[in-house]
Amino acid sequence: MNSVIETILNHRSIRKYEDKPLSEEQIQTIVESAQAASTSSYIQAYSIIGVKGKETKRKLAQLAGNQPYVETNGHFFVFCADFHRHDVIAEMEKKDLSTALESTEQFMVAIIDVALAAQNATLAAESMGLGACYIGGLRNELEEVSKLLKLPHHVIPLFGLTVGHPAGITDKKPRLPFKHVYHEETYEPNDEQTKKELTSYNEEISAYYNERTNGKRQDTWTGQMADMLSNPKRMYMKEFVEKQGFNKK
């Protein structure tokens, strides 16, 4: 055990922040930490937009499903898959890169690069005593978010990240059991064992919600997943992604 592992294992989403902006030094450290993440073939297929303006935050909060902590935080980061600079590279080097840039492979590369960078950013923020919360709700209205942030072709805002000084610390939400997610050598499916493990996990999650809400909520994880996935959302995503020049081949 060391301080890095302690920071990782202590992660929880923070949604209430003190009315205190991040310093420029903190912002730069978080972004530089994001840039230190591994990147496939050195492509660096992402950009990060920092949002300070209250009005822009307010609009983003509305677009993300009226999540108030998008508006009230120390700083709001938007993580974007970005091949726009590679369009510029194509022009500089006088080469047609469209086939590669429009491929599913490079779409996956961009998404993985963004995720790795964002996780580094989150760990850096948490190591400084700050709190953070990912905001996937930005994908509710990608057209409007893109217009608001003036994003060019070949750029997609994948998610936001609220960062700030925590106004309170929430309980840590239990994850799936180790043996449920870790396989050695090969994937070993055992559906009956999986059901038993999920039943035990449901009991743990239900107890967590019961204690956290003083008995107002006792739902299970499998129930949450079944309800959520029974109602598909953001089904416009494929069309938007292709319109932005990604995942076309």
KEKE-3310 file (N, C-alpha, C; in steps of 0.2 Angstrom, whole numbers, plus 5000, padded with zeros to 4 digits):
npx = (5004:5003:5003:4998:4990:4981:4975:4969:4960:4952:4943:4928:4913:4911:4899:4896:4902:4914:4912:4924:4936:4947:4965:4976:4988:4984:4975:4983:4992:4983:4979:4992:4995:4985:4989:5001:4997:4996:4996:4989:5000:5006:4997:4988:4975:4965:4957:4955:4943:4942:4931:4926:4917:4902:4889:4891:4893:4881:4872:4878:4875:4861:4860:4866:4856:4851:4860:4865:4878:4886:4886:4890:4905:4923:4930:4927:4929:4929:4931:4937:4936:4947:4952:4954:4966:4973:4968:4973:4986:4986:4984:4996:5006:5003:4995:4982:4973:4961:4954:4960:4957:4943:4940:4934:4944:4952:4943:4940:4953:4954:4944:4949:4961:4956:4949:4959:4967:4958:4956:4969:4969:4959:4964:4975:4969:4962:4973:4977:4968:4956:4939:4930:4919:4913:4904:4893:4881:4883:4882:4869:4864:4872:4874:4870:4879:4891:4890:4889:4902:4909:4915:4925:4924:4927:4929:4923:4913:4915:4913:4910:4920:4918:4927:4933:4934:4929:4913:4908:4910:4906:4899:4908:4904:4900:4910:4909:4912:4929:4933:4923:4925:4938:4948:4958:4970:4960:4943:4931:4916:4902:4887:4878:4885:4888:4876:4873:4884:4880:4868:4872:4879:4869:4863:4872:4873:4859:4859:4868:4862:4850:4856:4862:4851:4842:4833:4825:4828:4831:4835:4842:4857:4857:4843:4843:4852:4844:4833:4838:4844:4833:4827:4833:4844:4850:4850:4854:4867:4876:4873:4877:4891:4896:4893:4902:4913:4919:4921:4916:4920)
npy = (4994:5011:5029:5032:5021:5022:5034:5030:5019:5026:5033:5042:5049:5066:5078:5090:5106:5118:5136:5140:5143:5133:5135:5143:5135:5123:5119:5118:5108:5097:5096:5093:5081:5073:5073:5066:5053:5036:5035:5029:5024:5036:5046:5055:5059:5068:5083:5095:5105:5119:5126:5140:5151:5157:5158:5149:5137:5136:5134:5122:5114:5113:5106:5094:5088:5095:5095:5101:5102:5103:5116:5122:5122:5120:5120:5116:5103:5098:5083:5079:5068:5070:5073:5084:5091:5082:5083:5095:5091:5082:5092:5099:5090:5086:5074:5061:5057:5052:5039:5032:5040:5040:5027:5013:5008:5019:5027:5020:5021:5035:5036:5028:5035:5047:5042:5037:5048:5056:5049:5050:5064:5065:5057:5065:5077:5072:5068:5080:5083:5087:5085:5075:5072:5063:5067:5061:5065:5076:5070:5070:5080:5083:5090:5103:5105:5105:5116:5126:5126:5128:5118:5111:5101:5084:5083:5077:5080:5070:5068:5076:5083:5087:5097:5101:5109:5099:5100:5091:5074:5059:5043:5028:5019:5002:4991:4978:4961:4956:4943:4942:4950:4947:4936:4922:4918:4912:4918:4913:4908:4905:4904:4901:4902:4916:4921:4919:4926:4939:4940:4941:4953:4961:4962:4968:4981:4985:4987:4997:5008:5009:5013:5025:5033:5033:5023:5026:5021:5006:4998:4986:4981:4974:4976:4990:4990:4982:4990:5002:4998:4993:5004:5011:5025:5040:5037:5043:5043:5036:5042:5055:5054:5049:5060:5069:5064:5052:5034:5029:5019)
npz = (5000:4996:4994:4982:4978:4988:4985:4973:4977:4986:4979:4975:4969:4969:4972:4977:4980:4987:4986:4977:4966:4956:4956:4944:4944:4949:4939:4927:4932:4933:4919:4913:4919:4914:4901:4902:4902:4894:4877:4862:4850:4850:4846:4852:4853:4858:4865:4878:4886:4896:4907:4913:4914:4921:4914:4903:4910:4916:4905:4900:4911:4910:4898:4901:4908:4918:4929:4944:4949:4938:4936:4948:4954:4956:4944:4927:4916:4899:4890:4875:4860:4847:4831:4824:4823:4817:4804:4801:4800:4789:4779:4781:4778:4766:4763:4761:4774:4777:4776:4786:4797:4798:4801:4811:4820:4823:4829:4840:4846:4849:4858:4869:4871:4876:4888:4896:4898:4905:4917:4922:4925:4934:4945:4948:4952:4964:4971:4976:4985:4980:4974:4962:4948:4935:4920:4910:4905:4896:4883:4881:4873:4861:4849:4853:4863:4856:4848:4857:4863:4852:4843:4831:4815:4816:4830:4845:4860:4873:4887:4903:4917:4933:4944:4961:4977:4989:4997:5005:5010:5002:5004:5000:4985:4984:4974:4961:4966:4967:4962:4953:4942:4938:4928:4925:4913:4904:4899:4910:4910:4920:4923:4933:4944:4943:4944:4958:4964:4960:4966:4980:4979:4976:4988:4996:4989:4991:5004:5006:4999:5007:5020:5016:5012:5023:5023:5012:4999:4992:4981:4970:4961:4950:4947:4944:4933:4923:4922:4917:4905:4898:4893:4880:4877:4870:4856:4845:4843:4834:4822:4824:4827:4815:4807:4812:4807:4812:4814:4802:4793)
capx = (5000:5006:4999:4995:4985:4976:4971:4964:4955:4948:4939:4921:4911:4909:4894:4895:4909:4914:4912:4931:4939:4954:4970:4979:4993:4980:4972:4989:4994:4978:4980:4998:4994:4981:4994:5006:4994:4998:4992:4990:5005:5008:4992:4986:4968:4960:4958:4952:4941:4941:4925:4925:4911:4896:4884:4892:4892:4874:4870:4880:4871:4855:4861:4868:4850:4849:4864:4868:4885:4890:4886:4893:4911:4929:4932:4923:4933:4926:4935:4934:4940:4949:4956:4954:4973:4976:4966:4978:4992:4985:4986:5003:5010:5000:4993:4975:4972:4953:4952:4962:4954:4936:4940:4932:4950:4955:4938:4942:4959:4952:4940:4953:4965:4952:4947:4966:4969:4953:4957:4975:4967:4955:4968:4979:4964:4960:4979:4978:4963:4950:4935:4928:4913:4912:4897:4891:4875:4884:4880:4862:4863:4879:4874:4870:4886:4896:4889:4891:4909:4912:4919:4926:4923:4932:4929:4917:4913:4913:4910:4913:4923:4918:4932:4933:4935:4923:4909:4907:4913:4900:4901:4911:4900:4904:4911:4908:4918:4936:4932:4917:4928:4945:4948:4965:4971:4954:4937:4928:4909:4898:4881:4874:4889:4887:4869:4874:4888:4876:4863:4876:4881:4863:4861:4877:4871:4853:4860:4872:4857:4846:4859:4863:4845:4838:4827:4821:4830:4834:4835:4848:4861:4854:4837:4845:4854:4839:4828:4841:4845:4827:4825:4839:4845:4855:4851:4856:4874:4879:4872:4881:4898:4898:4893:4908:4919:4922:4918:4913:4923)
capy = (5000:5018:5035:5032:5016:5024:5038:5026:5015:5030:5037:5042:5054:5072:5082:5096:5109:5124:5141:5142:5141:5131:5140:5141:5130:5117:5117:5116:5102:5092:5095:5090:5074:5070:5072:5061:5046:5033:5037:5024:5026:5043:5050:5060:5060:5072:5089:5096:5112:5121:5130:5144:5156:5155:5157:5143:5132:5135:5131:5115:5110:5111:5102:5088:5085:5099:5093:5108:5102:5106:5124:5125:5118:5124:5120:5111:5101:5094:5079:5078:5065:5076:5072:5090:5093:5077:5085:5100:5087:5080:5098:5101:5085:5084:5067:5060:5053:5051:5032:5030:5044:5038:5020:5011:5007:5026:5030:5017:5024:5041:5036:5025:5040:5051:5039:5036:5055:5059:5046:5053:5070:5063:5055:5071:5081:5069:5068:5087:5084:5089:5080:5075:5068:5062:5070:5058:5069:5080:5067:5070:5085:5084:5096:5110:5106:5107:5123:5131:5126:5130:5113:5110:5095:5079:5084:5075:5080:5063:5068:5082:5082:5093:5097:5107:5108:5095:5103:5085:5067:5054:5036:5025:5015:4996:4988:4971:4957:4954:4936:4942:4953:4945:4929:4921:4914:4913:4919:4907:4909:4901:4908:4900:4905:4923:4923:4919:4932:4945:4940:4943:4960:4965:4963:4973:4987:4987:4989:5003:5013:5009:5016:5031:5036:5032:5018:5028:5018:4999:4995:4982:4983:4970:4979:4996:4989:4980:4995:5007:4995:4992:5010:5014:5032:5043:5033:5047:5044:5034:5047:5061:5052:5048:5066:5072:5061:5046:5028:5028:5014)
capz = (5000:4996:4993:4975:4978:4993:4982:4968:4981:4990:4974:4975:4965:4973:4968:4981:4981:4990:4981:4977:4960:4956:4954:4937:4944:4949:4932:4923:4934:4931:4912:4912:4922:4909:4895:4904:4901:4888:4871:4857:4844:4851:4842:4856:4849:4862:4868:4885:4886:4903:4907:4920:4914:4924:4910:4900:4915:4917:4899:4900:4916:4908:4892:4904:4911:4924:4935:4947:4950:4932:4936:4954:4955:4955:4937:4923:4910:4894:4887:4868:4855:4843:4825:4820:4822:4812:4798:4799:4799:4782:4775:4781:4775:4759:4763:4762:4780:4778:4777:4793:4802:4798:4803:4818:4824:4825:4833:4847:4848:4851:4864:4874:4873:4881:4894:4900:4900:4910:4923:4925:4927:4940:4950:4950:4956:4970:4975:4979:4990:4977:4972:4955:4946:4928:4918:4904:4902:4890:4877:4879:4868:4858:4844:4857:4867:4851:4846:4863:4864:4845:4841:4823:4812:4819:4837:4849:4867:4876:4894:4907:4923:4938:4949:4965:4984:4992:5002:5010:5007:5001:5005:4994:4983:4983:4967:4960:4969:4964:4958:4948:4936:4936:4926:4924:4907:4899:4902:4913:4911:4924:4924:4939:4949:4942:4948:4965:4966:4959:4972:4986:4977:4976:4995:4998:4986:4994:5011:5005:4998:5013:5025:5014:5011:5028:5021:5006:4993:4993:4975:4968:4956:4944:4945:4941:4926:4919:4921:4913:4898:4895:4890:4877:4876:4865:4850:4839:4843:4828:4816:4826:4827:4808:4804:4814:4803:4815:4814:4795:4789)
cpx = (5004:5001:4995:4989:4980:4972:4966:4959:4950:4943:4931:4919:4908:4905:4893:4901:4908:4914:4919:4934:4945:4959:4973:4984:4989:4977:4977:4991:4989:4979:4986:4998:4990:4985:4999:5003:4996:4993:4994:4995:5006:5003:4989:4979:4963:4962:4953:4950:4939:4936:4925:4919:4905:4890:4885:4891:4885:4870:4872:4876:4864:4855:4862:4862:4849:4853:4867:4875:4890:4891:4890:4899:4917:4931:4928:4927:4929:4931:4933:4939:4941:4954:4956:4961:4976:4973:4971:4985:4992:4987:4993:5008:5008:4998:4986:4975:4965:4951:4954:4958:4946:4935:4937:4938:4952:4949:4939:4948:4958:4949:4944:4958:4962:4951:4954:4968:4964:4955:4964:4973:4963:4959:4973:4975:4963:4967:4980:4972:4957:4946:4933:4922:4913:4905:4896:4885:4876:4882:4873:4860:4869:4879:4874:4877:4891:4896:4891:4898:4913:4917:4919:4924:4929:4933:4922:4918:4911:4910:4913:4916:4922:4924:4932:4934:4929:4920:4907:4909:4907:4903:4904:4906:4903:4904:4909:4914:4923:4935:4927:4920:4935:4945:4956:4965:4966:4948:4933:4920:4905:4892:4878:4878:4889:4881:4870:4878:4884:4870:4866:4877:4875:4861:4866:4875:4864:4854:4864:4867:4852:4849:4860:4857:4840:4832:4823:4822:4833:4835:4842:4851:4859:4847:4838:4847:4849:4834:4831:4842:4839:4824:4831:4839:4850:4856:4853:4863:4878:4879:4877:4888:4900:4898:4899:4914:4922:4918:4914:4915:4925)
cpy = (5006:5023:5035:5027:5018:5029:5035:5023:5020:5034:5036:5049:5060:5076:5089:5099:5116:5130:5144:5139:5138:5136:5138:5136:5123:5114:5115:5109:5096:5091:5091:5083:5070:5068:5067:5053:5043:5035:5032:5027:5033:5048:5055:5063:5063:5079:5090:5104:5113:5126:5134:5149:5153:5153:5150:5137:5130:5132:5123:5111:5108:5106:5095:5085:5088:5096:5099:5108:5104:5113:5126:5120:5123:5125:5115:5109:5097:5090:5077:5073:5070:5073:5078:5092:5088:5079:5091:5096:5085:5086:5099:5096:5083:5077:5066:5055:5051:5044:5030:5034:5042:5031:5019:5010:5014:5029:5027:5020:5031:5041:5033:5031:5045:5049:5039:5043:5058:5055:5048:5060:5069:5061:5061:5075:5078:5068:5074:5088:5087:5084:5081:5071:5069:5064:5067:5061:5073:5077:5067:5075:5087:5089:5102:5111:5108:5114:5128:5131:5127:5124:5112:5103:5090:5080:5082:5076:5074:5064:5074:5079:5088:5092:5102:5104:5105:5099:5097:5079:5062:5047:5033:5019:5008:4994:4981:4967:4956:4948:4937:4946:4951:4938:4928:4916:4914:4915:4913:4908:4903:4905:4907:4903:4913:4925:4923:4925:4938:4946:4943:4951:4964:4967:4968:4980:4990:4990:4996:5009:5014:5014:5024:5036:5036:5028:5020:5024:5011:4995:4991:4984:4980:4974:4986:4995:4987:4985:5000:5004:4993:4998:5013:5021:5034:5039:5036:5047:5042:5039:5053:5060:5052:5055:5070:5069:5055:5040:5027:5022:5008)
cpz = (5000:4994:4987:4975:4983:4989:4977:4972:4985:4985:4976:4972:4970:4969:4971:4982:4984:4984:4980:4970:4960:4954:4947:4938:4945:4942:4927:4925:4932:4923:4910:4914:4917:4903:4896:4903:4895:4883:4865:4851:4844:4847:4846:4854:4854:4863:4874:4885:4893:4902:4913:4920:4917:4920:4906:4904:4916:4911:4899:4905:4914:4902:4895:4908:4918:4930:4938:4948:4944:4932:4942:4956:4954:4948:4933:4917:4906:4890:4880:4864:4850:4837:4821:4818:4817:4804:4796:4797:4791:4778:4775:4777:4768:4758:4764:4768:4781:4780:4784:4798:4803:4800:4810:4823:4827:4830:4840:4850:4852:4858:4870:4876:4878:4888:4899:4902:4905:4917:4926:4928:4934:4946:4953:4954:4963:4974:4978:4984:4987:4976:4965:4953:4938:4926:4911:4901:4897:4884:4876:4873:4864:4853:4848:4860:4862:4849:4851:4864:4857:4843:4834:4822:4815:4827:4840:4856:4870:4883:4897:4913:4928:4943:4954:4972:4987:4997:5007:5006:5007:5003:4999:4992:4981:4975:4967:4964:4965:4959:4953:4941:4934:4934:4924:4918:4902:4903:4904:4915:4915:4926:4930:4945:4949:4945:4955:4968:4965:4964:4978:4985:4978:4984:4998:4996:4989:5001:5011:5004:5004:5018:5023:5013:5017:5026:5015:5000:4995:4987:4974:4962:4949:4942:4942:4934:4921:4917:4916:4906:4895:4891:4886:4876:4872:4859:4844:4838:4837:4823:4818:4825:4820:4805:4806:4811:4806:4813:4807:4791:4794)
residu = (MET:ASN:SER:VAL:ILE:GLU:THR:ILE:LEU:ASN:HIS:ARG:SER:ILE:ARG:LYS:TYR:GLU:ASP:LYS:PRO:LEU:SER:GLU:GLU:GLN:ILE:GLN:THR:ILE:VAL:GLU:SER:ALA:GLN:ALA:ALA:SER:THR:SER:SER:TYR:ILE:GLN:ALA:TYR:SER:ILE:ILE:GLY:VAL:LYS:GLY:LYS:GLU:THR:LYS:ARG:LYS:LEU:ALA:GLN:LEU:ALA:GLY:ASN:GLN:PRO:TYR:VAL:GLU:THR:ASN:GLY:HIS:PHE:PHE:VAL:PHE:CYS:ALA:ASP:PHE:HIS:ARG:HIS:ASP:VAL:ILE:ALA:GLU:MET:GLU:LYS:LYS:ASP:LEU:SER:THR:ALA:LEU:GLU:SER:THR:GLU:GLN:PHE:MET:VAL:ALA:ILE:ILE:ASP:VAL:ALA:LEU:ALA:ALA:GLN:ASN:ALA:THR:LEU:ALA:ALA:GLU:SER:MET:GLY:LEU:GLY:ALA:CYS:TYR:ILE:GLY:GLY:LEU:ARG:ASN:GLU:LEU:GLU:GLU:VAL:SER:LYS:LEU:LEU:LYS:LEU:PRO:HIS:HIS:VAL:ILE:PRO:LEU:PHE:GLY:LEU:THR:VAL:GLY:HIS:PRO:ALA:GLY:ILE:THR:ASP:LYS:LYS:PRO:ARG:LEU:PRO:PHE:LYS:HIS:VAL:TYR:HIS:GLU:GLU:THR:TYR:GLU:PRO:ASN:ASP:GLU:GLN:THR:LYS:LYS:GLU:LEU:THR:SER:TYR:ASN:GLU:GLU:ILE:SER:ALA:TYR:TYR:ASN:GLU:ARG:THR:ASN:GLY:LYS:ARG:GLN:ASP:THR:TRP:THR:GLY:GLN:MET:ALA:ASP:MET:LEU:SER:ASN:PRO:LYS:ARG:MET:TYR:MET:LYS:GLU:PHE:VAL:GLU:LYS:GLN:GLY:PHE:ASN:LYS:LYS)
# end
